[in-house]
Amino acid sequence: MLTSGDHGPALWERIDVQFGPVYQQEVEAIITSTHPAMRGAGGVDAAVHSKAGTGLMREIMQSCPDEMVVGAYVVTKGHDLPYKAIFHIASPTWQGGDFGEDELLEQCYLRVFEGAHSRDFKSVATCSISTGNHAFPIERAAIIALTSAKKFFESRPNSPLDKIVFALYHSFEYQSFCQERDRLIFS
């Protein structure tokens, strides 16, 4: 059983870092970072919308006709993607670090992990939330993302959610996440 002091393999076997797009991961559900309008305007979210097909936009427009507050999410079907669900999280925009961005980013991760847990998903993949169009510094975001996954598993050691994959599209993102994961494992 995983305890709050466990930093060993049991925890880190549940948290994976992969190089490649979130929509190519072998998981049950994916998480995409989006603008509060949730319309697939750019970055990873636009790619997910493109791969999922037009049914995704129709579903979002029905379930989310207005903008969401940062930290809120909508869950849709996978449509043309092979996933049971897609979590669309309204993510924070970097404003220099003095406006609670770190806390908002942590809340985004923890909320969608809880959402996956409550829906009994066994595995999810997430992009690096807020680091693209929302300009969050990648090194800072990697620390928050991986620490959030660690906190989730420490608080829910018996969760049906057994695997969180961080899928990083750019090599600099992947390198930052790998460095931070290694630092956390060996600290």
C-alpha positions in Angstrom: 0.0 0.0 0.0 1.2 3.5 -0.9 1.8 5.8 2.1 2.3 9.5 2.1 6.0 9.1 2.7 6.5 6.6 -0.2 8.6 8.1 -3.0 9.6 4.7 -4.4 8.7 2.7 -7.5 5.1 2.0 -6.5 4.2 5.7 -6.8 6.4 6.4 -9.9 5.1 3.4 -11.8 1.7 5.1 -11.7 3.1 8.4 -13.1 4.6 8.2 -16.6 6.2 10.8 -18.9 5.9 10.1 -22.7 7.1 12.0 -25.7 4.3 12.4 -28.2 0.8 13.9 -28.5 -1.9 13.3 -25.9 -4.3 11.9 -28.6 -1.9 9.0 -29.4 -1.6 7.6 -25.9 -3.0 4.2 -24.9 -5.3 5.2 -22.1 -9.0 5.3 -21.4 -9.4 9.1 -21.3 -7.4 12.2 -22.2 -7.2 15.6 -20.7 -6.7 18.7 -22.8 -6.0 22.3 -21.8 -8.3 24.8 -23.2 -9.3 28.5 -23.2 -12.4 29.1 -21.0 -14.5 29.4 -24.2 -13.8 25.7 -24.9 -13.8 26.0 -28.7 -10.6 24.3 -29.7 -8.9 27.6 -30.6 -5.3 26.6 -30.6 -2.5 24.3 -29.6 -3.2 20.8 -28.2 -6.9 21.6 -27.9 -7.2 22.4 -31.6 -5.4 19.2 -32.5 -7.7 17.2 -30.3 -10.7 18.9 -31.9 -9.4 18.1 -35.3 -8.7 14.5 -34.6 -12.1 14.0 -32.7 -14.2 15.4 -35.6 -17.1 17.8 -35.7 -19.2 15.9 -33.2 -16.9 17.0 -30.5 -17.6 20.7 -31.1 -21.4 20.1 -31.3 -21.3 18.3 -27.9 -19.2 21.1 -26.3 -21.5 23.8 -27.7 -24.5 22.0 -26.2 -23.0 21.2 -22.8 -21.0 24.5 -22.5 -22.7 27.3 -24.3 -20.9 30.0 -22.2 -17.3 30.4 -21.1 -16.2 28.3 -18.1 -14.3 29.7 -15.1 -10.6 28.7 -14.9 -10.3 25.3 -13.2 -13.7 24.1 -14.4 -13.9 21.2 -16.9 -16.3 19.6 -19.3 -16.2 15.9 -20.1 -17.2 14.8 -23.6 -17.2 11.5 -25.5 -14.1 10.6 -27.5 -16.0 10.9 -30.8 -13.5 9.9 -33.6 -10.8 9.3 -31.1 -10.5 5.9 -29.3 -11.2 7.3 -25.8 -14.1 6.8 -23.5 -13.9 10.5 -22.6 -12.1 13.7 -23.1 -11.7 16.1 -20.2 -11.5 19.8 -21.4 -10.1 21.9 -18.6 -10.3 25.7 -18.7 -6.7 26.5 -17.8 -5.0 29.6 -16.4 -2.9 32.0 -18.4 0.5 33.0 -17.1 0.5 36.6 -15.9 3.9 36.8 -14.3 3.2 34.6 -11.3 1.7 37.1 -8.9 -2.0 36.3 -9.6 -2.2 32.8 -8.1 -1.4 31.0 -11.3 0.5 28.2 -9.5 -2.4 27.4 -7.3 -4.9 27.6 -10.2 -2.7 25.1 -12.3 -2.5 22.7 -9.4 -6.3 22.9 -8.9 -6.8 22.1 -12.6 -4.7 18.9 -12.4 -6.2 17.8 -9.1 -9.8 18.4 -10.3 -9.4 16.4 -13.5 -7.6 13.6 -11.7 -10.5 13.5 -9.2 -12.9 13.5 -12.2 -11.2 10.5 -13.7 -11.2 8.8 -10.3 -14.9 9.4 -9.8 -15.7 8.0 -13.2 -13.6 4.8 -12.5 -11.1 5.4 -15.3 -8.0 3.3 -14.9 -5.7 5.5 -17.0 -5.6 9.0 -18.3 -3.1 11.0 -20.4 -2.7 14.8 -20.1 -0.9 17.4 -22.0 1.2 20.0 -20.2 -1.7 22.2 -19.1 -1.3 26.0 -19.7 2.3 25.8 -21.2 1.4 26.4 -24.8 -0.9 29.4 -25.7 -1.3 30.2 -22.0 2.4 30.8 -21.7 3.1 29.1 -18.3 6.8 28.5 -17.9 7.5 24.9 -18.6 9.9 24.2 -15.8 7.4 25.6 -13.2 4.5 23.8 -14.9 6.4 20.5 -14.8 7.0 20.8 -11.0 3.3 21.6 -10.4 2.0 18.8 -12.8 4.1 16.0 -11.4 3.6 17.1 -7.8 -0.1 17.2 -8.3 -0.1 13.7 -9.6 2.0 12.6 -6.6 -0.4 14.3 -4.3 -3.4 12.7 -6.0 -2.0 9.2 -5.6 -0.9 9.8 -2.0 -4.4 11.0 -1.1 -6.1 8.1 -3.1 -3.7 5.1 -2.9 -6.6 2.7 -3.8 -8.0 4.8 -6.6 -9.2 2.9 -9.7 -7.2 5.6 -11.6 -3.9 3.7 -11.6 -2.0 5.5 -14.3 -1.4 9.1 -15.2 0.6 9.8 -18.4 2.0 13.2 -19.1 2.2 13.3 -22.9 4.6 16.0 -24.1 4.6 17.1 -27.8 7.8 19.1 -27.8 11.2 17.8 -26.8 11.9 20.7 -24.4 8.6 19.9 -22.5 9.5 16.2 -22.4 13.0 17.0 -21.1 11.6 19.3 -18.4 9.1 16.8 -17.2 11.7 14.0 -17.2 14.2 16.1 -15.1 11.5 17.0 -12.6 10.3 13.4 -12.3 13.8 12.2 -11.7 14.3 15.0 -9.1 11.2 14.0 -7.3 12.0 10.3 -7.4 15.4 10.7 -5.9 14.7 13.5 -3.4 
